[in-house]
Amino acid sequence: MSRKSKSSEKGLTEKNRLVPIYIFGKRYEVPENLTIQKAMEYVGYQFVRNCGCRGGICGSCVTEYRTPGSYKLKIVLACQAVVEPEMQLTQIQFVPSHKEAYDLDILRGDDSVLVKVYPELLRCVQCNTCTRVCPQEIDVMSYIAAAMRGDIKEVAQLSFECIMCGTCASKCPAELSQHQIALLARRIYGRYILLPSQNLQRRIREIEEGKYESVLDTLVKLDTEGLKDIYSQREQEPQDTSGWKPQNEDFPGDQLT
């Protein structure tokens, strides 16, 4: 990231109390309700690195900080965490990781595949540092233990919300690249273990047969208001989808014919 002249967002200070924070050791005052990322932009930082999705998904903005009176080093995503008074922060530019080359057409989902590709996996001392530093609060140590046992399904499910930021690898005393091991497990699980979705296979056949060509042709001709109207009529999928089926599986086709 680079520095530029101070941001012109002065109007923010009229509604929000200013709090002091330290960015790379230098003191600034920023509105108290800003995220760390917004606070850095407020004082003049322009992101050319350490910024991607701004939605807590890409893992680019990993930030470390401490607050007065606490020995703990906290690790968060700058786009999600709100500033704290007197916090001292820095950002992790990039975490080098060990990523082996492999061919999923050759690999199979046997119990020993993870250790064969990443033999350093057995160096894990189960210290739990990886779990403590994960900004997603993933139980990294447990999925590494599952990887050592060869339980690919367990690794895939426990690591599902991993954003590949590499923070675990940056702190690991055994020098593992946990996120790369988990990525391999998820790929093998999806390729060889997870049963194909019957609904997905059916939908692919329908697309290949041209079932939705006329619907798509109609949609691209609609104006913005027409698209909004169709979108507002959609049936939203519930949080708990067990036993749930959409009432109208052909939406929005039936609305356009």
Secondary structure, DSSP 8 states (H G I E B T S, - for coil): -EE-S--S-TTHHHHS-EEEEEETTEEEEEETTSBHHHHHHHTTEE-SSS-S-SSSSS-TTEEEEE-TT----EEEETTT-B--TT-EEEE------------TTT----TTHHHHH-GGGGG-----HHHHH-TT---HHHHHHHHHHT-HHHHHHHTTT-----HHHHH-TT---HHHHHHHHHHHIIIIIS---HHHHHHHHHHHTTTTHHHHHHHHHS-HHHHHHHHHT-----S--TT---S-TTTTHHHH-
